[in-house]
């Protein structure tokens, strides 16, 4: 599933942009925005967001990097 950015929480730090493999995120008006056309649904952005502003819209999601650990 495509991650969802809570724009009320996002601080626009850009950490999610730095870790996104397909570069599916960008800052618009100072907030992270996900381009659904390019998103690979890996969840890396959600795992690296220091504010917890990016979420996967299902309760049992485990980001790929945590599955590997």
N, C-alpha and C positions, 0 to 999 in steps of 0.2 A: 504494500500500500504506500501511496505517496505521503511523505511526512507533511505535517501541518505546522506553520509558524504562528505562534501567538504574538502578534505585533505589539500587544500591550507589554509583553515581557522582554522582547528582543531589544538589545541595546545597540545593535549595529556594529558589534565588535569585529565581525568578519571571520571569526575562527571557523565557522561552518563553510565559508567559501574556500578557505585554505585547504580543508581536508576532503572536499567533495571530489571523488575521482572523475566524474564526467563534467565537472564544472557547471552543475545545474542550478547553482544559486547565484544570486546577485543582490546588491543593495539597491533598494528603491526607496526614496524618501528616508534614507537612514535606517531601513529595516531589511532583514533578510527576506528574500522572495525566491520561491522554488519554481523553476521552469519544468512543468510536468512532462514536457516532450523529451527532455534529456535526463530526467531523474531515473536512476537505476534501482531505486527503492532499497538501497543497502543499509540505510539508517546510520551511517557514519556521522552525518551532520548532527543528528539527534544525540548521539553518544558524546560528541565533542562540544556541544553548546554549554558554556559555563553557567548560563542563566536558566537552563531547562526550558527554553522558549520553543524548542522544536520537539514535536511528539509524533509518534506513529499512532494512527487512530485505531489501535486495538490493544487490549490489556496484556496479552502474553508476549509482546514483542521483545526479542533479545537481539541487539545489534550484532552484525557479523563478527566484529572484532571481539566481542565478549564470548561468542560461541567457540571461537578458536582458542581462547585463553585456557 
